[in-house]
């Protein structure tokens, strides 16, 4: 199974998980008198739509290169990530607004059984985060990484809700709004995580240099090719799940143009065989002076 198929399967997993948990949270929050759980459900609901966006983006990114997109369609990934971040910011804003409204409105203490629901949710969302983040690293997918952080944000809001409800139950009358304050604090965590997701995607779409380890590996592999004396300039940029490389290779200045051309093809083939997830590899031959 290739990276694209792996990523798509993981997104389906996220959609099903988020839909199930959103329903559980809405019901538990409504019947358990907990706005923190309802706030949690709001985030899970937005997670469903953001995961659908990721799914659409991944399927679009799978399209092969064409006349108008010679480097493929991978740049859709960071664009989708921006949209996912927008969903996160929107949900955080809604949660913060509703929390403030509820803090000012007298209401009942949450039911104690909501803690059991939250405990299960926290464990499941953390497991989901670890599954999806591992696959995002395996596939080099920025939008899948954003989807993983949705799971982590969900776990954080659930932890805040757990703490808030526990305070309300332990201290009783006068502390009914503790879970509302917890939801408000959770919205701040969500906004912070939104920035952590947004920043790498911005670097990707701006072709920011972020790949020192990969650059070093390209240089080491290059000199293993017969005829390559060394390397000069090397630029790497990411598009979707692929890395495109522009490399200046140094060869003997006395060889023929044809020999230099053959070395460049051998170098390109070697790099693509030895380093996974390379896309276009452009080799410029430099004479050794």
C-alpha positions, 0 to 999 in steps of 0.5 A: 500500500502506497503513502496516499492510500495509507493516508486516506485509510487513516482519514476514514478512521478519523471520520468514523471516530469523530462522528461516534465521539461527537454523538456520545459527548452531545448526549452525555453533556445534555443529560449530564448537565455539563457544558464542558462536554458539550463544548467537547462535542462541538469540537468533535463535530467540527473535526468531522468536517475538517477530516472530510476536507483532509480526505478531499485534499488527499484524493486531489493530491493523488492526481498525477502531474499534468501540463498545468501542474508539472510537479503534481497536485501536492500543494493542495495539502498545506492549503487544506491544512489552512482550512483545517486550522480555520475550523479549529480556530472557529470551534475554539471561538465558539467554545470560548463565547459559549463558556463565558455565557454559561459562566454568567448563567446559574446552572446545575452541577454536572452528573458524576457519571460524566467523568467515566465518559470523559475518562474513556474519551481521553484514552481513546483520543490519545490513542487516535492521536498516536495512530494518526501522527505516526502515519503522518510521519510515515507518509510525510502528510502535513494535512494528516498531521493537522488531523492528528492534532485535532485528536490531541486537541480533543483529548486536551479539551476532554482533560480540561472538562474532566478537571472542571467537572471534578472540581464542581463535584468535589466542592459542590455549590458555588463551583457549578461553573468550574467545567465552564471555566475548563472549557474556556481554558481548553479553547486557549489550548486549541488556539495554541495548537492551531498555531503549531499546525499552521506554522509548518504548513506555511513554511511548506507552501512558501518553500521554506528550507526545513529539511537539513537531514534530508539534504545531508542524506542527498549529499552523502548518497550522491558521492556514492555514484561513480563519476560524482566528485562532490556536490555544490548547491542543493535545494529541497522543497516539499509538495504533498508527500513528495520532496523535490530536489535541485542538486548541483553535482561536481564531476571531472571537467575533462569528460564529454557532455555525453558522459556528464549527461549519463552521470546525471541520469545515474545520480538521479536514479540512485537518489530515487532508489535510495531515498523514499518519497523523492519526486522530481530530481533535477541535476545540474552538472558542474565541472571540477576546476 
